[in-house]
Structure formats: C-alpha cells, structure tokens
C-alpha cells in the first residue's frame, strides 16, 4: 500500500488519465438508472415457499390489485352509475390492466319461480330507488361481494383493477397510478368521495418520496462533510480533496448500478450518502497525517512519503474490514440485501481506489507547505488535550469503566430483546399522507387493502365438489372470523353456500346471516352445471382439487401479522383434516419471513466483520488477546443501537435492518486506525502508557 501511494504521487498524469476514462464510462451508464420499489425484491426467490406462491398465483390469479373506491349516500343513483361505468371502461382499456371486478360484472344469483338467473348486478342500471335498493340488498347478501365490492351500508362500492407489470418497466407503478387517477378525477364532480389505493399506489408514492429524499440527503451529506472538514482541517485545499474523491466515488457507484441494472430502492438509495460519509474518513486520516508531516518541517514530497509509511497499513486494514462487512450482506438470498451488499461494498472499494490514487496526486499539487511557527511541539489542539485527559482518567478508573460498560451492555441487550419487526411500506410515508388516510378509510368501509391466501390442496380431482371438504374450508373461515384480527375472508365455500341458499328460495338471507351448504355432494355438482368456472376461478382450481381462501386485513405490523398467522397455523394443524395440505402464502407472508431472514443476515454480517477484526488485529500484534480487545469496542455501540431502537419504538424493517452493519463499518475505521497507530508507537516508546498518549 505504501508503494501504491508513492507511485500515485510520482505519476499524477497516468492516475488522472485512468480515473478520467473510468469516470466517463460510468457517466455513460447513468441513463440506465431507475427507481424501483417492489415487494418482490424483499422475497427469497428460488425457495419452496416462493415456488408455491408463484404456483398459487398461476392457479388463482394475483392478490395485488389497484382498488378504486366510490362512496356516496346515493351511490346507486343512475346518473352516478353512468359516470362510474364510463370511468370503468376507460380504466379497463389502460395498458397494463388485465381485468376488472365490480358490480358491473360480478354475478347476481336470483331465484325467480324456482328458476336461477345469473347476471351482473348492474347489467341494467336501476330506474327507480326501489330497484337500486334491491340491487344493493342482493349485493350485500353475497359473501364474495360484501366487504370486497360493496360496503355493509350500501354506500361504498369498489372497482378492483387487476394489473400486470411489464418485466422491464420501472415506471409502471407511477404511470398506471397516474392513468387511473386521470380517469377517476372527473367522477369527483358527481360522487362525494373517490380515491384509489393498492400496492401500485403505495409503490408510486414511495418512489416519489425516495426521489425527494435523494434531493435532501445527498446535499446534506456533502454539507456535513464540508462542515467537518472546515472545522477540523481549516484549509480550503483540504476540503476540496475529500469532496473530489467522494464525488467521483458516487459517480462510479451510480454508473456501476446502471451497468448491472440494479435499481435505486429502499436500501440502495442510502449508498451514495454512505460512500460520502464512510469513504471520506480515509481522506481525513491521510490529510491529517500529511499535515503532521508539514508541521514537522517536511516538504510536500517528504510529507507524502511519511503519510504513506504511517497510514498505508491502517488505511488498508480499515478498508478490508469495512469492505468484507458490507460484502457479506451480498451473500443473502434476498434480492434487496444482495443488491445493497454488492453496491455498498463496491462503492467503498471504488472510494478506496480513488482515495489512495487521487489524494497523493492532489497533495503533490495543492498540499500546503511548512511555514514558520508550525513545529509540532508548539501546537496542541484542545481536542488532543481533552483526549489525553480522558485517557488518563480512564486508566486511573479502569475497574469502574469496565463495570459501567458491562452494566450498560447487559441493559442494552435486555432492552434490545423488545425490538420488533415491522415491514409495512406505509410506514415509510408521512403519517399525514393521503394514501395512509385512504388505506384506513377502505378498512373501515370495506376491508383492508392487505391480503394473503390460504390454499387447501387435496391433490384429487373434484374434492371440493364434496360437502365434507367444503365444510373444512368453512371451518378455517369461522376460526378466522373469531380471531378478530382479520377483516374478511372469501372462498368457494361461500359461493356454494350462497347458491344453495338462493336455490332453496330463501331470499331473506343477508350478508350477516349464516348461509348454509347443501346437504349432499350431488347438489353441489348440480349447482356447478349452471355456473361457469370463470366466475369462481379466483377461489377454486379448474379441476376442483385446490381451494383458496382470500383473507383481507389491515394489519400493518409484521410482528402482529406473524403472531396471528402462527395462531391460525396452530389451529389448522390441530383441527383440519390431515388428508388436506393447507399452506398460508402471499407476498405479505413471504416478505415478513424475509425480514426475519434480514435479521439473521445482519447477525451473519456482524459475525463476519467481528471475525475479520479479530484476525487482522491478532496478526498485527501476533496476539489473539489484542484481537479480542479490538472487537469489544465495536460490539458495544451495536448493542446500544438496538437498545435505542427498541426503546424509541423504531422497528426492524428493510430500511433499518442494515443500520448495525453500517454502524459497525464506521466503528471499525476508528478501531483499526487506533490499533495500527498504537502498534507503531509501541516501537518508539518504552511503555504502553506513553504509546497511548502519543
């Protein structure tokens, strides 16, 4: 490393040429950058759980929809429905929309003189208030419609818009959300309340927030760096150098992301600021060492040479530990973590290369020279005096320091056990966000926008044309209703019960009243002769060997949802016919599991970095004890960090799951520099105390 720094100082034009060529290549890739907030990036793909989820979507269709909500005390007024139908047709024709579901196409079953008629609720618009009231009552009676397409009070109706994202369309969420908004905006002149919710709208809002955050945090990172450099180094040239290396590093990192097709997402969006803050520390260490050489009366070339001799090993060690720590995150199977680990470690690698190459060149041209009155013995900063005093106090009270640290560490670990996991996309938005308000509103009026699926698989054709197995599905739904955690569930059993109730001529059965299944399997088969499978394709497979219960809810906390699903799974294991395979799946379920994997991935990263610290310091001092001494100060702030998060109610999610690794990456820098310099000073002083003071 010493030779590399000296070579860069001796061959400035070659260094600038190489850096310039690579920077131009990186700049050409910036146009490939895109912002993407996708639930799928949180999931572990290629696992059995992922494969089962994909198969479920292929059989029953996707869970994710955009929901257009219309609320008005007179929502079934003919003129209002005419306007709604115009908007529905326009939405159905939008690119990316593969289908819609609403009262305009949902099937109404009616028994007229012992003859069953199946037609859409709003095939013919109501001509009178009485007709409107009848349509509303019929819809509320249908358990597949109530809470899905109409509210219990009959004043809110919904249009479910099914979307298909293009594989290479990073702007899909923003464009489809804006397109739907354009079509529903005119409805607000006729209908009291009109809004849209759904995963696409959430991702669109979050993408906009990421863009806004980048406009704040990147300049803020630069400002923090400027103030730090101005306060500590007090030289304009010293300020320029870290800014130059940071700027080029960010350019290379963004170009690298564009080249590999890695998007700016919840986690990679913090990498530029990370590179600026962590990467600039090496510049500051090098500049400080150069300044120390100048104060000792050395010229530029000699000061650069001493900087290379004194700091080369320390800079290399700090880079290796930090780089391996972030690279270890890329070993995770979760795409979001893989991308973050790869980009963060590569960004720090770029910064290291640029720093050791460019700083010597710039110092050779712009570095300040020695002047009268700058001898080291004449200058001692307030911080040096404070540090030496603190060192003396710590040495005099070693036992008290160790006991205090141990007590704090134990208390922090106990507090950290209360850290909760919550990976709700809405938590990234402002509490006053209109979207968050709308999500709560649809929960109150219909049912929550979040969903998951319970798939009951028999593996035998026509199983769910048998009453016995439909009762097993109902058994699960009854338990769901009794839990009180979820809003509503929908299944093929609900549909069969509705058909049976209608066939028996009980038109008074309402949505809140129990519907009943047929008494025999023959009746179920007979009913299905009059029903097209496409009408129930979202709830039962074409061969009737698999049934799906769609559960909608408004649980935002991953921890609460996980506990509820665990309770549900316990009930299923103990009470459902063991001949049936029951799987709980869905993106929300898989993403919750992924957050738990993130926590394990973070532990893996911490263990790897800790191992690297112990190994490098042990080799440096030829002592395992020295390695352990270097490790403890780095684990202490991580424990405190988790305690603060737990006490402040800050959850562990996609955005915070890597904070400990970042904190450790920063802490390692100080530790390696202190240990490396201490090792050098031990050669020059007779005692450890003198070496520590130096």
Buried (B, 14 or more C-beta within 10 A) or exposed (E): BBEBBBBBBBBBEEBBEEBEEBBEEBBEBEEBBBBBBBBBBBBBBEBEBBEBBEBBBEBBBBBBBBBBBBBBEEBBBEEBBEBBBEBBEBBBEBEBBEEBBBBBBBBBBEBEEEEBEBEEBBEEBBEEEEBBEBBBBBBBBBBBBBBBBBBBEBBBBBBBBBBEBEEEBBBBBBBBBEBBBEBBEBBEEBBEBBBBBBBBBBBBBBBBBBEEBBEEBBEEBBEBBEEBBEEBBEBEBBBEBBBBBBBBBBBBBBBBBBBEEBBBBBBBBBBBBBBBBBBBBBBBBBBBBBBBBBBBEBEBBBBBBBBBBBBBBBBBBBBBBBBBBBBBBBEBBBBBBBBBBBBBBBBBBBBBBBBBBBBBBBBBEBBBEBEEEBEEEEEEEEEEEEEBEEEEEEEEEEEEEEEEEEEBBEEBEEBBEEBBBBBBBBBBBEEEBEBBEBBBBBBEBBBBBBBBBBBBBBEEEBBBBBBEBBEBBBBBBEBBEEEEBBBBBBBBBBBBBBBBBBBEEBBEBEBEEEBBBBEEBEBBBEBBEEBEEEBBBBBBBEBBBBBBBBBBBBBBBBBBBBEBBEEBBEBBEEEBEEEBEBBBBBBBBBBBBBBBBBBEBBEBBBEBBBBBBBBBBBEBBEEEEBBBBBBBBBBBBBBBBBBBBBEEEBBBBBBBBBBBBBBBBBBBBBBBBBBBBBBBBBEEEEEEEEBBBE
